[in-house]
């Protein structure tokens, strides 16, 4: 229809603000006194197709369990993450326009839920990696999302089919290397505060806000 009916947001660096360039994952590794390079190395091995996403999650899970990652550590980390200014106003505006909101992220569901707090009422769905904890609050398992990297494309395609709309009626808003496949779905793509991705690549990104300090800036791209 050429009218935006759905907005799909990435989370880390898209809905969050902060000059801290560490991802949620990197912060977790360092909070357990691991070298951040261990986290980056696994990412690189995944990028080179040396390990699958499931193996990446499993290797991370083993390291986190070795150091007894506790739910409180994850919640404490989440409490330090701030939402981008204007997130509530943007979500409210989208709801007023009857535009559905989804979050699809390579971050951690518990973290996203904690950070968005009351704004969860505006969100139609969240896809992210899940942590399972035992009764004592210690990590037992990382359940990897199938909707990261190329999976973001699959997610957008599924939404289009489920809602019986064209992918062109979906706007994807992202910022980083794992968002680079979203355009394959046929959705329109908007890059904000680019990190590890080339915002001038018009195949990948239809539009770009190089420096976005307030999420309401995306409204004119709807």
C-alpha positions as CSV (number, residue, x, y, z in Angstrom):
1,X,0.0,0.0,0.0
2,X,3.0,2.3,0.4
3,X,1.8,3.1,3.9
4,X,3.8,1.9,6.9
5,X,1.8,-0.7,8.9
6,X,4.6,-2.2,10.9
7,X,7.9,-0.9,12.3
8,X,10.5,-3.5,13.3
9,X,13.3,-2.3,15.6
10,X,16.6,-3.7,16.4
11,X,17.4,-3.1,20.1
12,X,21.1,-2.6,21.0
13,X,22.2,0.7,19.7
14,X,18.9,1.4,18.0
15,X,16.5,1.7,20.9
16,X,19.2,2.3,23.4
17,X,21.5,5.3,23.8
18,X,24.8,5.8,25.4
19,X,28.3,6.5,24.5
20,X,29.4,3.0,25.7
21,X,30.3,1.2,22.6
22,X,30.1,-2.2,24.2
23,X,27.2,-4.5,23.3
24,X,25.1,-6.2,26.0
25,X,27.0,-9.4,25.3
26,X,30.5,-7.7,25.6
27,X,29.4,-6.1,28.9
28,X,28.3,-9.6,30.3
29,X,31.6,-11.2,29.4
30,X,33.6,-8.4,31.0
31,X,31.3,-8.4,34.1
32,X,32.4,-12.0,34.6
33,X,36.1,-10.9,34.4
34,X,36.6,-12.4,30.9
35,X,38.6,-10.5,28.3
36,X,36.2,-8.8,25.9
37,X,38.3,-10.3,23.1
38,X,36.8,-13.7,23.9
39,X,33.4,-12.4,23.0
40,X,34.6,-10.7,19.9
41,X,36.5,-13.8,18.8
42,X,33.4,-15.9,18.9
43,X,31.6,-13.2,16.9
44,X,34.3,-13.3,14.3
45,X,34.2,-17.1,14.1
46,X,30.5,-17.0,13.5
47,X,31.0,-14.3,10.8
48,X,33.5,-16.6,9.1
49,X,31.0,-19.5,9.2
50,X,33.4,-21.5,11.4
51,X,30.7,-22.0,14.0
52,X,26.9,-22.0,13.8
53,X,24.7,-19.6,15.8
54,X,23.7,-22.5,18.1
55,X,27.4,-23.4,18.7
56,X,28.1,-19.7,19.4
57,X,25.4,-19.7,22.1
58,X,26.6,-23.1,23.5
59,X,30.2,-21.9,23.8
60,X,29.1,-18.7,25.4
61,X,26.8,-20.6,27.8
62,X,29.7,-22.9,28.9
63,X,31.9,-19.9,29.7
64,X,29.1,-18.1,31.6
65,X,28.2,-21.2,33.6
66,X,31.9,-21.7,34.5
67,X,31.8,-18.3,36.2
68,X,28.3,-18.9,37.6
69,X,26.4,-16.1,35.8
70,X,23.5,-15.0,38.0
71,X,20.2,-13.5,37.0
72,X,21.0,-10.5,39.2
73,X,24.1,-9.7,37.2
74,X,22.0,-9.6,34.0
75,X,19.4,-7.4,35.7
76,X,22.1,-5.1,37.1
77,X,23.5,-4.7,33.6
78,X,20.1,-4.0,32.2
79,X,19.5,-1.3,34.9
80,X,22.4,0.6,33.4
81,X,21.1,0.6,29.9
82,X,19.1,3.7,28.9
83,X,16.5,3.9,26.2
84,X,17.0,6.4,23.5
85,X,15.4,9.8,24.2
86,X,11.9,10.0,22.6
87,X,11.3,6.2,22.6
88,X,8.0,6.5,24.5
89,X,6.8,9.4,22.3
90,X,7.6,7.4,19.2
91,X,5.9,4.2,20.4
92,X,2.8,6.3,21.4
93,X,2.7,8.0,18.0
94,X,3.0,4.6,16.2
95,X,0.2,3.2,18.3
96,X,-2.0,6.3,17.5
97,X,-1.3,5.6,13.8
98,X,-2.3,2.0,14.3
99,X,1.3,0.9,13.4
100,X,2.4,-2.4,15.0
101,X,5.8,-2.5,16.8
102,X,8.2,-5.4,16.9
103,X,11.7,-5.8,18.3
104,X,14.0,-8.3,16.8
105,X,17.4,-8.5,18.4
106,X,20.6,-10.4,18.9
107,X,20.5,-9.2,22.5
108,X,18.9,-11.0,25.5
109,X,15.2,-11.1,26.1
110,X,15.5,-10.5,29.9
111,X,17.5,-7.4,29.2
112,X,15.1,-6.0,26.6
113,X,12.1,-6.6,28.8
114,X,13.8,-4.9,31.8
115,X,15.0,-1.9,29.8
116,X,11.7,-1.2,28.0
117,X,9.7,-1.7,31.2
118,X,6.2,-0.2,31.0
119,X,6.6,0.5,27.3
120,X,6.1,-3.2,26.7
121,X,2.4,-2.4,26.4
122,X,3.1,-0.8,23.0
123,X,5.0,-3.8,21.6
124,X,3.4,-6.5,19.6
125,X,6.3,-9.0,19.8
126,X,10.0,-9.4,20.8
127,X,12.4,-11.9,19.4
128,X,15.8,-12.3,21.1
129,X,18.1,-14.8,22.8
130,X,16.7,-16.3,26.0
131,X,18.5,-17.2,29.2
132,X,17.2,-19.9,31.4
133,X,18.0,-19.9,35.1
134,X,17.6,-22.5,37.9
135,X,15.7,-21.8,41.2
136,X,18.9,-20.3,42.7
137,X,19.0,-17.8,39.9
138,X,22.1,-19.3,38.1
139,X,22.3,-19.6,34.3
140,X,21.5,-23.1,33.1
141,X,21.0,-22.5,29.3
142,X,21.2,-20.0,26.6
143,X,18.4,-20.5,24.0
144,X,19.6,-18.9,20.8
145,X,17.2,-16.9,18.7
146,X,16.7,-18.0,15.1
147,X,15.9,-14.4,14.2
148,X,19.3,-12.7,14.2
149,X,21.5,-11.8,11.2
150,X,19.9,-13.5,8.2
151,X,17.1,-14.5,10.6
152,X,16.0,-10.8,10.8
153,X,14.9,-11.2,7.2
154,X,13.0,-14.4,8.0
155,X,11.2,-12.6,10.8
156,X,10.1,-9.7,8.6
157,X,8.9,-12.1,6.0
158,X,6.9,-14.0,8.6
159,X,5.2,-10.8,9.9
160,X,4.3,-9.8,6.3
161,X,2.7,-13.2,5.7
162,X,1.0,-13.3,9.1
163,X,-0.6,-9.9,8.7
164,X,-1.2,-10.4,5.0
165,X,0.7,-7.2,4.0
166,X,3.5,-6.4,1.6
167,X,7.0,-6.3,3.1
168,X,7.1,-2.7,1.6
169,X,4.6,-1.8,4.3
170,X,7.2,-2.7,6.9
171,X,10.0,-0.3,8.0
172,X,13.0,-1.9,9.6
173,X,15.1,0.4,11.9
174,X,18.6,-0.9,12.7
175,X,22.2,0.3,13.3
176,X,24.7,-2.5,13.0
177,X,26.4,-5.4,11.2
178,X,23.7,-8.0,12.2
179,X,21.0,-5.8,10.6
180,X,22.6,-5.9,7.1
181,X,20.3,-8.6,5.8
182,X,17.0,-7.0,6.7
183,X,16.6,-5.4,3.2
184,X,16.5,-8.9,1.5
185,X,13.0,-9.2,3.0
186,X,11.8,-6.4,0.8
187,X,11.1,-4.1,3.8
188,X,12.2,-0.5,3.7
189,X,15.3,0.0,5.9
190,X,16.4,2.9,8.0
191,X,19.9,3.0,9.6
192,X,20.4,5.2,12.7
193,X,23.7,5.8,14.5
194,X,25.5,3.4,12.2
195,X,28.1,1.0,13.8
196,X,30.1,-1.6,11.8
197,X,27.8,-1.1,8.7
198,X,28.0,1.2,5.7
199,X,25.0,3.5,5.8
200,X,25.8,4.8,2.3
201,X,25.1,1.3,0.8
202,X,21.7,2.1,-0.7
203,X,20.9,-1.6,-1.4
204,X,21.2,-2.3,2.3
205,X,19.9,1.0,3.7
206,X,17.2,3.1,2.0
207,X,17.8,5.9,4.4
208,X,20.1,6.9,7.2
209,X,20.2,9.2,10.2
210,X,23.9,9.4,10.9
211,X,23.4,11.0,14.3
212,X,20.1,10.3,15.9
213,X,19.7,11.7,19.4
214,X,15.9,11.4,19.6
215,X,13.9,8.4,18.3
216,X,11.1,10.7,17.2
217,X,13.4,11.7,14.3
218,X,12.4,8.4,12.6
219,X,8.7,9.5,12.3
220,X,9.3,11.4,9.1
221,X,10.5,8.2,7.5
222,X,7.2,6.3,8.1
